[in-house]
Amino acid sequence: MPRTRVETRARARVLQALYAWDLRGEQALERVARQIWDDLSVPQEERRIAGTLVHTVAEHGRELDAELAEVTTNWRLDRLGVVERSVLRMGAAELLGGKTPPRVVIQEGVKLAERYGSVQSAKFVNGVRHTFPLLAHRYFNRVFGDVAPSLDVLVEDVNKIPLYTPRWRGIRRVVALVPHLFGGTVFQELAAPLAAAVWLAERPLGRVYRNVPFEAISQSTADDLARRGIPREHVEVIYPGIDTRGYSPMPAQREPRPVFVYLGRLKKYKGVHYVIRAFAQMQNRDATLEIAGAGDYRPRLDTLARSLDLGRRVRFLGRISEPDKLTLLRRAWALVFASPKEGWGITNLEAAACATPVVASNSPGIRESVRDGETGYLVPHGDTNAMAAALDRIAASRDLVERLGRAARSFAETFTWERAAEETAAHLAKVVAAPSSHVFRAARR
């Protein structure tokens, strides 16, 4: 049997053992594993590979669980299902041994999501977008394999799950483009099995990409890469542009009374519940809040708004068109954004281009798209009292709205796609001019 198939079967044996051990409580993990594998007559080679991982979990279990509980934020390990805990523990054990094949970990997560996950998990797995990381290397070899050695550079968009292109054969140079990395926040965004797969796949980033040049879309993302082991001098920050011709001010469309807006997906991760709670704490009772976007957190937000007795002061607009989005940004007295982490606050800059101030969490990525006290206000993430105070400050003065809006427009005009393109071209030219052996010396050991 091919070794990759043996390893895949061995991981299935590990999951069987971890699952049974979790359910049986006080029994020793390695004893449970032996009993199950004896009953199933598991071949020796599978037992050997699986046994190494089981031993790692048994020996370092508390250490692994503590680390996993820390990074999974609101998904405390004791609240996860048995399947999810088993996937996390197996993946963490492999990482501890320095032998994690990310694709196999991802495949196990996908299989579990298909078998045990929610409807949302199944949609995530079945979409072409989300199976791309499993198919990209094979497709690249089939289509570009013959010409790969002649390519000057391969640019990888590292989005959710890295492709580990520095390990692809025949590639002379790689540049990694990173919007942002999830880390533990992915557990607020995805079903647990898939969140585990993404989190585990990001872990070896510093080792595999250590000598690869990076392009990051914000200083916050560059700092995150440095914390993961990427030398800071290898990261070029290139901010995205904004269409300041399409997104433009229209003073006559500004509402006569304070209107605050949220624009984006309705996911727990986005912090819209903080926006609603802050709005409810405002002293000004004439203001209204309009929430545009769709997502699975909408029912919870509806319930929250009703429980706070906000009545018609909060309106859910659902998904809106681009023209309606532009009108909404022009009508608003401020855009409100409370995400704990973003790669870059593009919606904040769209609002700024419309001369609309922004009140946002002082979070990584977001803080670079708002100049506190100049184009809007930054508040500590999750501090609804501070956010309510900022909203009241804006609601109390139309003149303040216009002053912040003028500065916001000037700020947005500095972010052009022409500048982004020129900086990207210059960085790629610099990479191509560098000796490729220097770029990949450590990554290919």
C-alpha positions in Angstrom: 0.0 0.0 0.0 1.4 3.5 -0.8 2.8 5.3 2.2 0.4 8.3 1.8 -2.6 5.9 2.0 -1.1 4.2 5.1 -0.6 7.6 6.8 -4.2 8.6 6.0 -5.5 5.3 7.5 -3.2 5.8 10.5 -4.7 9.2 11.1 -8.2 7.6 11.0 -7.1 5.2 13.7 -5.8 8.1 15.8 -9.2 9.8 15.5 -11.0 6.5 16.4 -8.8 6.2 19.5 -9.2 9.8 20.6 -12.9 9.7 20.1 -13.4 6.6 22.2 -11.0 7.8 24.9 -12.9 11.1 25.1 -16.2 9.3 25.7 -14.8 6.7 28.1 -13.4 9.4 30.5 -10.9 8.1 33.0 -9.3 5.3 31.0 -5.7 5.7 29.8 -5.5 6.8 26.1 -2.9 4.4 25.0 -4.8 1.5 26.6 -8.0 2.5 24.8 -6.1 2.7 21.5 -4.7 -0.8 21.9 -8.1 -2.3 22.7 -9.7 -0.7 19.6 -6.9 -1.5 17.3 -6.8 -5.1 18.5 -10.5 -5.5 17.9 -10.1 -4.1 14.4 -7.0 -6.0 13.6 -5.2 -2.8 12.5 -2.0 -3.6 10.5 1.3 -3.0 12.2 2.5 -0.1 10.0 -0.7 1.8 10.6 -0.4 1.1 14.4 3.2 2.3 14.4 2.3 5.7 12.9 -0.9 6.1 14.8 0.8 5.0 18.0 3.4 7.8 17.8 0.6 10.4 17.6 -1.4 8.8 20.3 1.7 8.7 22.6 2.3 12.4 21.9 -1.3 13.3 23.0 -1.0 11.1 26.1 2.3 12.6 27.1 1.6 16.2 26.3 -2.2 16.2 26.6 -2.5 19.0 29.1 0.0 21.2 27.3 -1.8 20.7 24.0 -5.2 21.3 25.4 -4.1 24.4 27.2 -2.7 25.8 24.0 -5.8 24.9 22.0 -8.1 26.4 24.5 -6.2 29.6 24.4 -6.3 30.0 20.6 -9.9 28.9 20.1 -11.1 32.0 22.0 -14.9 31.6 22.5 -14.8 27.9 21.5 -13.5 26.6 24.8 -12.2 23.1 24.4 -14.7 21.7 26.8 -17.6 23.1 24.7 -16.4 21.5 21.5 -17.9 18.3 20.3 -15.9 15.1 20.7 -15.1 15.0 17.0 -13.9 18.5 16.9 -11.7 18.0 20.0 -10.2 14.9 18.4 -9.3 16.7 15.2 -7.7 19.5 17.1 -5.7 17.2 19.4 -4.4 15.1 16.5 -3.4 18.1 14.5 -1.7 19.7 17.4 0.2 16.5 18.2 1.5 16.4 14.6 2.6 20.0 14.8 4.4 19.3 18.0 6.4 16.6 16.2 7.1 18.9 13.3 5.6 16.5 10.8 2.3 17.9 9.9 1.3 17.4 6.3 -1.2 20.3 6.1 -3.2 18.7 3.2 -3.9 15.6 5.2 -5.0 17.6 8.3 -7.3 19.7 6.0 -8.7 16.6 4.4 -9.5 15.1 7.8 -11.3 18.3 8.8 -13.2 18.3 5.6 -14.3 14.7 6.0 -15.4 15.4 9.5 -17.3 18.5 8.5 -19.1 16.5 5.7 -20.0 13.7 8.1 -20.7 15.5 11.4 -20.9 19.2 10.7 -23.7 21.6 10.3 -25.5 22.6 7.0 -23.1 25.6 7.0 -20.1 23.2 7.2 -21.4 21.2 4.2 -21.9 24.3 2.1 -18.4 25.4 3.0 -16.9 22.1 2.0 -18.8 21.6 -1.2 -18.1 25.0 -2.7 -15.4 25.1 -5.3 -13.8 28.1 -3.5 -13.2 26.1 -0.4 -11.9 22.9 -2.0 -9.4 25.0 -4.0 -6.5 24.4 -1.5 -6.8 20.7 -2.0 -6.8 20.9 -5.8 -4.5 23.8 -6.7 -1.2 22.0 -6.7 -2.4 19.2 -8.9 -4.0 21.7 -11.3 -0.9 23.8 -11.5 1.3 20.8 -12.3 -1.1 19.7 -15.0 -1.4 23.1 -16.7 1.9 24.8 -16.0 4.2 21.9 -15.0 6.2 22.1 -18.2 6.8 25.8 -18.1 7.1 26.3 -14.3 10.9 26.5 -14.3 10.8 29.4 -16.8 8.4 31.5 -14.7 10.0 34.5 -13.1 7.8 34.4 -10.1 4.7 32.7 -8.7 2.4 34.9 -6.5 0.4 33.0 -3.9 -2.6 34.6 -2.3 -2.5 33.2 1.2 -6.2 33.2 2.1 -7.5 31.0 4.9 -5.4 27.9 4.0 -1.9 28.2 2.6 -0.9 26.3 -0.5 2.7 25.9 0.7 4.0 26.8 -2.8 7.6 27.1 -1.5 7.6 23.3 -1.4 6.3 22.9 -5.0 8.9 21.6 -7.3 10.2 23.6 -10.3 9.3 27.0 -8.9 12.1 29.5 -9.0 10.6 32.2 -6.8 7.5 32.7 -4.8 5.9 35.9 -3.4 3.2 35.4 -0.8 0.4 38.0 -0.8 -1.4 38.0 2.6 -4.7 40.0 3.2 -4.7 38.8 6.8 -4.2 35.7 9.0 -7.0 34.3 11.1 -5.3 32.6 14.1 -7.8 31.9 16.9 -10.4 34.2 15.5 -11.3 31.6 12.8 -13.2 29.8 15.5 -15.7 32.7 15.6 -16.1 32.5 11.8 -16.4 28.8 10.8 -17.8 25.6 12.1 -15.3 24.0 14.5 -13.9 21.1 12.2 -13.1 23.6 9.4 -11.9 26.2 11.8 -9.5 23.6 13.2 -8.3 22.8 9.7 -7.6 26.5 8.9 -5.9 27.1 12.2 -3.7 24.0 11.9 -2.8 24.9 8.3 -1.6 28.3 9.3 0.7 27.1 12.1 3.7 26.0 10.0 3.7 29.3 8.1 6.8 30.7 9.7 8.8 27.5 9.0 7.7 26.9 5.4 7.7 30.5 4.2 10.5 31.9 6.4 12.7 33.0 3.5 9.9 33.9 1.1 9.2 37.6 0.2 5.8 38.8 1.4 3.3 41.5 0.4 0.9 42.5 3.2 -2.0 44.8 2.9 -1.5 46.5 6.3 1.1 47.0 9.0 -1.0 44.9 11.3 -0.7 41.9 8.9 3.0 42.5 8.6 3.4 42.5 12.4 1.3 39.3 12.6 3.6 37.6 10.1 6.6 38.7 12.1 5.1 37.1 15.3 4.8 33.9 13.3 8.5 33.8 12.4 8.6 35.7 9.1 11.5 38.2 9.2 9.9 41.7 9.2 12.4 42.8 6.6 10.9 40.2 4.2 7.5 41.9 4.3 6.5 44.7 2.0 3.4 46.6 3.0 1.3 47.7 0.0 -2.1 49.2 0.9 -5.0 48.5 -1.5 -6.6 51.3 -3.4 -10.0 52.8 -3.3 -12.2 54.0 -6.2 -12.6 57.7 -5.2 -14.4 58.5 -8.4 -17.2 56.1 -7.7 -17.2 56.6 -4.0 -17.6 60.3 -3.7 -19.4 62.8 -1.4 -22.9 64.0 -2.1 -23.7 66.5 0.7 -27.3 66.9 -0.3 -28.0 63.2 0.5 -26.8 63.5 4.1 -29.8 62.8 6.4 -31.1 65.8 8.5 -31.1 63.6 11.6 -28.4 61.3 12.9 -28.2 58.0 11.0 -25.6 55.4 11.7 -24.9 52.4 9.5 -23.2 49.1 9.5 -22.3 47.5 6.2 -21.0 44.0 5.9 -21.6 40.4 6.6 -23.8 39.5 9.6 -21.4 37.0 11.3 -20.6 36.9 15.0 -17.0 37.6 14.2 -17.9 41.0 12.8 -19.0 42.3 16.2 -22.4 43.7 15.0 -23.8 42.9 18.5 -21.4 45.4 20.0 -22.7 48.0 17.5 -26.3 47.4 18.5 -25.5 47.4 22.2 -23.5 50.7 21.9 -26.4 52.2 19.9 -28.8 51.3 22.7 -26.6 53.0 25.3 -26.6 56.3 23.4 -28.1 59.4 25.2 -29.5 60.6 21.9 -32.8 58.9 21.2 -33.5 60.5 17.8 -30.7 58.6 16.1 -31.4 55.5 14.0 -29.2 52.6 13.0 -29.4 50.8 9.6 -27.7 47.5 9.2 -27.0 46.3 5.7 -25.8 42.8 4.9 -26.7 39.1 5.3 -25.4 36.2 7.3 -26.2 33.4 9.7 -26.0 35.7 12.8 -29.0 37.8 11.6 -31.6 36.0 13.8 -29.5 36.6 16.9 -29.1 40.3 16.1 -32.9 40.6 15.5 -33.5 39.1 18.9 -30.9 41.4 20.5 -32.5 44.5 19.0 -35.9 43.5 20.3 -34.6 42.7 23.7 -33.2 46.2 24.0 -36.5 47.6 23.0 -35.0 49.5 20.1 -38.2 49.2 18.0 -38.1 51.1 14.6 -34.8 52.8 15.5 -32.9 49.8 14.2 -33.6 48.7 10.6 -32.2 45.5 9.0 -31.9 46.2 5.2 -30.6 42.7 4.1 -28.3 42.4 1.2 -28.2 45.6 -0.8 -27.1 46.6 -4.3 -23.9 48.6 -5.1 -26.0 51.8 -5.9 -27.9 51.4 -2.7 -24.6 50.9 -0.8 -23.3 54.2 -2.2 -26.5 56.0 -1.2 -26.4 54.5 2.3 -22.8 55.7 2.9 -23.7 59.2 1.6 -26.8 59.4 3.9 -25.0 58.3 7.0 -23.6 60.5 9.8 -21.1 57.7 10.5 -20.2 54.1 9.6 -19.8 51.9 12.6 -17.5 48.8 12.6 -16.6 46.6 15.5 -14.6 43.6 14.2 -11.8 42.2 16.4 -9.4 41.9 13.5 -9.3 42.6 9.8 -6.6 42.6 7.2 -7.6 46.1 6.1 -10.8 48.2 6.6 -11.8 48.6 3.0 -15.4 49.5 3.9 -14.1 52.2 6.2 -12.2 53.8 3.3 -15.3 53.6 1.1 -17.2 55.5 3.7 -14.3 58.0 4.0 -14.3 58.5 0.3 -18.0 59.5 0.6 -16.9 62.1 3.3 -18.6 60.0 6.0 -16.8 59.5 9.3 -16.1 56.1 10.9 -16.5 54.9 14.5 -14.6 51.6 14.8 -12.9 49.2 17.1 -9.2 49.9 17.6 -8.4 46.5 16.2 -5.5 45.2 14.0 -6.0 46.3 10.4 -9.0 48.5 11.2 -6.9 51.1 13.1 -5.0 51.8 9.9 -8.1 52.8 8.0 -9.3 55.4 10.6 -7.3 58.4 11.9 -8.6 58.8 15.5 -10.1 62.2 16.1 -9.4 63.3 12.5 -11.5 61.0 10.2 -13.5 59.4 12.9 -13.0 57.7 16.3 -11.3 54.5 17.4 -12.6 52.8 20.6 -11.3 49.8 22.5 -12.8 46.6 21.0 -15.9 45.4 22.8 -16.2 48.6 24.9 -19.8 49.6 24.1 -19.7 52.5 26.6 -16.8 54.1 24.6 -18.5 53.4 21.3 -21.8 54.9 22.6 -19.9 58.0 23.7 -18.3 58.4 20.3 -21.7 58.0 18.6 -23.2 60.6 20.9 -20.4 63.0 20.1 -21.1 62.7 16.4 -24.9 62.8 16.8 -24.6 66.1 18.7 -22.9 68.1 16.0 -23.6 68.2 12.2 -20.6 70.5 12.0 -18.4 67.8 13.5 -19.7 65.3 10.9 -18.8 67.6 8.1 -15.3 68.4 9.5 -14.5 64.7 10.0 -15.9 63.9 6.6 -13.7 66.4 4.8 -10.6 65.0 6.5 -11.8 61.5 5.7 -12.2 62.3 2.0 -8.7 63.7 1.8 -7.4 60.6 3.6 -9.2 58.2 1.2 -7.7 60.0 -1.8 -4.2 58.9 -0.8 -5.2 55.3 -1.5 -5.2 54.8 -5.2 -5.0 51.6 -7.3 -2.4 53.2 -9.5 -0.1 53.6 -6.5 -0.8 50.0 -5.4 0.0 48.7 -8.9 3.3 50.7 -9.1 4.4 49.5 -5.6 3.5 45.9 -6.5 5.4 46.0 -9.8 8.4 47.5 -8.1 8.4 44.8 -5.4 8.1 42.0 -7.9 10.9 43.4 -10.0 13.1 43.5 -6.9 12.3 39.9 -6.1 13.0 38.7 -9.6 16.3 40.5 -9.6 17.4 38.7 -6.4 19.1 35.3 -6.6 16.4 32.6 -6.3 18.8 30.3 -4.4 18.9 32.9 -1.6 15.1 33.2 -1.5 14.5 29.5 -0.9 17.6 28.3 0.9 16.0 27.7 4.3 12.5 26.9 3.1 13.6 23.8 1.2 15.7 22.1 3.8 
